[in-house]
C-alpha cells in the first residue's frame, strides 16, 4: 500500500470513528408550543416607554442551526410612556446563538399619532436557553393619523417556558 492510500484510509477511519463533529440543532420539545410566554417591550433610547407582555402564543421547530419560532399573539399590559398598541405576528429565528426578530408595530402615541413601524431586532441566546433580549431600529412605514417619528430604537425581551434551544 502506498503512502497516499494509507493517509486516505486513516482519514476515512478517523471520520467514521469521530463523526462529522456537528450536532443537530434543536428545540426541545420539537415541535414546541406555548401560550404562556412572557416578556417586555420598550424604547431602548430616547423618551422611555415600556410594556409588559404576557400570554405569548408561539410554535417552534428545530432547524439546522437552532430554531424557528412563530409568535401568533400576546397580551400587552399597561404601558408607561408613549406606546399604546402593538401589532403581530412575529418570526423569531435562533441560529447558532444569534437571535433575529422580524416585527411590525402599530403605535398609538400621546400626540394622537397612529404609526406603523417595521424592523429587525437582534440579540443572542445561550446554548440550551429559552430567553433573549433583542434590540434594533424600527422604521416608519406609514403614518395613519397624527404625528409620527421616522425611527426609534426598540428593546424586547422574551421567555419561552419549558423550551431548550441548542445548536
N, C-alpha and C positions, 0 to 999 in steps of 0.2 A: 504494500500500500504506500503511495507516495505521500509527501508532507501535506499537500493541499487536501487530499482526501481525508487524512487524519484530522486536520483542522476543521474541515466541514463536518465530519462525523462528530467531533467534540462539541462544536457549536450546536448542532442539531440535538444532541443528547442533553446539553445544558438547557436548551429552550424547552424541551419536553419535560425535564425534571423541575424547572422553576416556573413554568407557565409564562404568560406574557408580561407579568408584573403589574397588570392593571386590574382593579376591582370593578365590578359592575356598580354603577351609581344607583341609588335607590332612595325611595321614601318608604318608610315603614309606618303603618301598613301600606301596602300597594295593591289596589288603589286606596287612596286616602280620602276621607270626607269628614267635615266638621260643620257644626252650626254654632260653635261656642268659642270661636277665635276672638281675641281681644287685641287692642292696640290704641294708637292715638294718631292724630294728625295735627299739624300746625305749621306756622310760618317759621322758617329757620333763621331768617334775618329780617330786620325792619320792624314795623309795628307788630307786637306779638299777638297771636291768637292761637288757641288750641282747642281741640275737641277730643273727648274720649270716644273710642269706638268699641262696640261690643257686638256679640252675636254674628261674628264674621262667618258667613257660609262659604265654604270652599271645597273644591275637589282637587285631587292631585294624583299624578302618576310619576314613576321614576323615569329618568331619561339616561342617556349615555354618560352624562356629566353631572347629574344632580336630580332635579325635579322640576316639573311644570305644574303650577297651581292656577286655578281659575277661581277668582272671587266673584260670586254672583250676587252678593248683597251683604249689608251690615247695618247696624243701628248706630246713628251718631247721637251722642249725648249732648248736653247743653254746652255750647261753645262759648269761650271767653274771647272777646275781641270782635273781629270783623266778619268771619265766615258764618254762614247760616245753613247752607245746604251743599251736599257733595254728591256727585253722580258716580255711578259704577256701570258696568263691571270692570274688573282689572285682571291683567295677566301678570303673574309673578313667576319669574324664571330664576332658578338657582343652578349655576353652572360652575363647578369646581370652586365653590365657596363665594362666588360673585353673585349678588342678588340684583335683579333688574325688575322694576315695576313700571309697566306702561299704564297710565291712568288718565282719566278725564274728570274734571271738577266743574260743577256748576256752583259758583259762588254768588251768594247774595250778600252785599256789603252794607255797611251802615249809611252809605250815601244813596241807597236805593238802586245801586247798580246790580244787574244780573249779568254775570260774566262767565263764559265758557272757556276753560283752560285745558290744555293737554300737556303732558310732559313725560319724561323718562326719569325715574328716580333710581339711584344705585347705592349699593352698600355691600356688606359682607356678612357671611354666616359661618359659624364654627362647624366643623365636621360633626355630624350627629345632632346638630342643633335643630330648633324649631322656631326660632325668633330672629328678628333682624331689625336694624334701623337703616332707613334709606333716605337720601336727600337728593335734591336736584332742582332745576329751574322749570317752573310752569309757565307756558307761553299762552297769551291770549289768542283764542281762535275766533271768538265772536262776542260783541257787546250786544246783549239782548235788550237792555234798558239801562238808563242812568250812566254813571261814571265807572270805568274800569281801568285798572293799571295794566300796562303791557306785559309785565312778567312779575313773578315773585318766587322766592326761594322756599321750597316745601320740605318739611321733615315728617316722616312717617315711621311708626313702629308697629310691629305686628307679632303675634304669637299664635301658632297653630298647635293646640294642645294634643298631646299623645302622638305627635309626629316625630320622626327622626330622619333627617336628610343627610345622606352621605355621598361621597364621590370617590 
